[in-house]
Amino acid sequence: MVNKMGFFAEAGPVQIFVSNHLIPDDMEFQSGDMPNYTTSDGSVKIQKDSEVRLKIIGTRVDATEIFCIGTIKDDFLGVINDPTTA
Protein backbone atom coordinates (compact mmCIF):
# COMPACT_ATOMS: atom_id res chain seq x y z
CA MET A 1 0.00 0.00 0.00
CA VAL A 2 1.33 3.42 -0.97
CA ASN A 3 0.10 6.75 0.46
CA LYS A 4 1.45 10.24 1.13
CA MET A 5 2.76 9.17 4.56
CA GLY A 6 4.96 6.43 3.05
CA PHE A 7 4.39 2.83 2.02
CA PHE A 8 3.79 -0.56 3.61
CA ALA A 9 5.78 -3.61 2.53
CA GLU A 10 5.60 -7.27 3.48
CA ALA A 11 8.41 -9.72 4.14
CA GLY A 12 6.81 -13.06 4.96
CA PRO A 13 4.56 -12.50 8.00
CA VAL A 14 6.11 -9.10 8.83
CA GLN A 15 4.51 -5.75 7.96
CA ILE A 16 7.11 -3.03 7.31
CA PHE A 17 6.31 0.69 7.13
CA VAL A 18 8.67 3.02 5.27
CA SER A 19 7.89 6.66 6.13
CA ASN A 20 8.21 9.37 3.48
CA HIS A 21 11.05 10.76 5.65
CA LEU A 22 12.95 7.51 5.05
CA ILE A 23 12.50 7.62 1.27
CA PRO A 24 15.18 9.44 -0.78
CA ASP A 25 14.56 13.18 -1.21
CA ASP A 26 14.44 12.94 -5.01
CA MET A 27 11.31 10.74 -4.86
CA GLU A 28 7.94 12.50 -4.68
CA PHE A 29 4.48 11.15 -3.97
CA GLN A 30 2.14 11.06 -6.97
CA SER A 31 -1.56 10.63 -6.21
CA GLY A 32 -4.10 9.25 -8.66
CA ASP A 33 -5.66 5.92 -9.52
CA MET A 34 -2.29 4.19 -8.83
CA PRO A 35 -0.53 6.16 -6.05
CA ASN A 36 3.27 5.94 -6.19
CA TYR A 37 6.60 7.51 -5.34
CA THR A 38 8.52 8.54 -8.47
CA THR A 39 11.97 10.03 -9.01
CA SER A 40 12.12 13.47 -10.62
CA ASP A 41 13.32 11.96 -13.92
CA GLY A 42 10.65 9.22 -13.82
CA SER A 43 13.17 6.37 -14.01
CA VAL A 44 12.22 4.73 -10.69
CA LYS A 45 8.68 4.21 -9.40
CA ILE A 46 7.46 2.58 -6.16
CA GLN A 47 3.83 1.46 -6.35
CA LYS A 48 1.64 -1.44 -5.29
CA ASP A 49 3.34 -4.80 -6.04
CA SER A 50 6.81 -3.23 -6.51
CA GLU A 51 9.64 -5.28 -5.01
CA VAL A 52 11.99 -3.18 -2.91
CA ARG A 53 15.17 -3.81 -0.99
CA LEU A 54 15.01 -2.05 2.36
CA LYS A 55 16.73 -1.96 5.71
CA ILE A 56 14.78 -2.57 8.93
CA ILE A 57 15.65 0.08 11.51
CA GLY A 58 13.08 -0.67 14.23
CA THR A 59 10.70 -3.40 15.40
CA ARG A 60 7.69 -3.77 17.66
CA VAL A 61 6.25 -7.12 18.67
CA ASP A 62 2.55 -7.37 19.50
CA ALA A 63 0.68 -10.40 20.84
CA THR A 64 -0.25 -11.50 17.33
CA GLU A 65 1.86 -9.42 14.91
CA ILE A 66 5.33 -8.04 14.29
CA PHE A 67 5.63 -4.47 13.01
CA CYS A 68 8.80 -2.95 11.57
CA ILE A 69 10.01 0.45 10.44
CA GLY A 70 12.25 0.43 7.39
CA THR A 71 14.27 2.78 5.21
CA ILE A 72 15.31 2.89 1.56
CA LYS A 73 17.43 6.01 2.11
CA ASP A 74 20.79 4.25 1.91
CA ASP A 75 23.17 2.77 -0.67
CA PHE A 76 21.94 -0.27 -2.64
CA LEU A 77 18.35 0.07 -1.33
CA GLY A 78 15.20 0.75 -3.34
CA VAL A 79 13.23 -0.83 -6.18
CA ILE A 80 14.56 -4.16 -7.43
CA ASN A 81 11.55 -5.18 -9.56
CA ASP A 82 8.99 -2.85 -11.11
CA PRO A 83 5.65 -4.59 -11.89
CA THR A 84 4.98 -2.27 -14.84
CA THR A 85 8.01 -3.60 -16.73
CA ALA A 86 7.17 -7.29 -16.16
C-alpha positions as CSV (number, residue, x, y, z in Angstrom):
1,M,0.0,0.0,0.0
2,V,1.3,3.4,-1.0
3,N,0.1,6.7,0.5
4,K,1.5,10.2,1.1
5,M,2.8,9.2,4.6
6,G,5.0,6.4,3.0
7,F,4.4,2.8,2.0
8,F,3.8,-0.6,3.6
9,A,5.8,-3.6,2.5
10,E,5.6,-7.3,3.5
11,A,8.4,-9.7,4.1
12,G,6.8,-13.1,5.0
13,P,4.6,-12.5,8.0
14,V,6.1,-9.1,8.8
15,Q,4.5,-5.7,8.0
16,I,7.1,-3.0,7.3
17,F,6.3,0.7,7.1
18,V,8.7,3.0,5.3
19,S,7.9,6.7,6.1
20,N,8.2,9.4,3.5
21,H,11.1,10.8,5.7
22,L,12.9,7.5,5.1
23,I,12.5,7.6,1.3
24,P,15.2,9.4,-0.8
25,D,14.6,13.2,-1.2
26,D,14.4,12.9,-5.0
27,M,11.3,10.7,-4.9
28,E,7.9,12.5,-4.7
29,F,4.5,11.1,-4.0
30,Q,2.1,11.1,-7.0
31,S,-1.6,10.6,-6.2
32,G,-4.1,9.3,-8.7
33,D,-5.7,5.9,-9.5
34,M,-2.3,4.2,-8.8
35,P,-0.5,6.2,-6.1
36,N,3.3,5.9,-6.2
37,Y,6.6,7.5,-5.3
38,T,8.5,8.5,-8.5
39,T,12.0,10.0,-9.0
40,S,12.1,13.5,-10.6
41,D,13.3,12.0,-13.9
42,G,10.6,9.2,-13.8
43,S,13.2,6.4,-14.0
44,V,12.2,4.7,-10.7
45,K,8.7,4.2,-9.4
46,I,7.5,2.6,-6.2
47,Q,3.8,1.5,-6.4
48,K,1.6,-1.4,-5.3
49,D,3.3,-4.8,-6.0
50,S,6.8,-3.2,-6.5
51,E,9.6,-5.3,-5.0
52,V,12.0,-3.2,-2.9
53,R,15.2,-3.8,-1.0
54,L,15.0,-2.1,2.4
55,K,16.7,-2.0,5.7
56,I,14.8,-2.6,8.9
57,I,15.7,0.1,11.5
58,G,13.1,-0.7,14.2
59,T,10.7,-3.4,15.4
60,R,7.7,-3.8,17.7
61,V,6.2,-7.1,18.7
62,D,2.5,-7.4,19.5
63,A,0.7,-10.4,20.8
64,T,-0.3,-11.5,17.3
65,E,1.9,-9.4,14.9
66,I,5.3,-8.0,14.3
67,F,5.6,-4.5,13.0
68,C,8.8,-3.0,11.6
69,I,10.0,0.4,10.4
70,G,12.3,0.4,7.4
71,T,14.3,2.8,5.2
72,I,15.3,2.9,1.6
73,K,17.4,6.0,2.1
74,D,20.8,4.2,1.9
75,D,23.2,2.8,-0.7
76,F,21.9,-0.3,-2.6
77,L,18.4,0.1,-1.3
78,G,15.2,0.7,-3.3
79,V,13.2,-0.8,-6.2
80,I,14.6,-4.2,-7.4
81,N,11.6,-5.2,-9.6
82,D,9.0,-2.9,-11.1
83,P,5.6,-4.6,-11.9
84,T,5.0,-2.3,-14.8
85,T,8.0,-3.6,-16.7
86,A,7.2,-7.3,-16.2
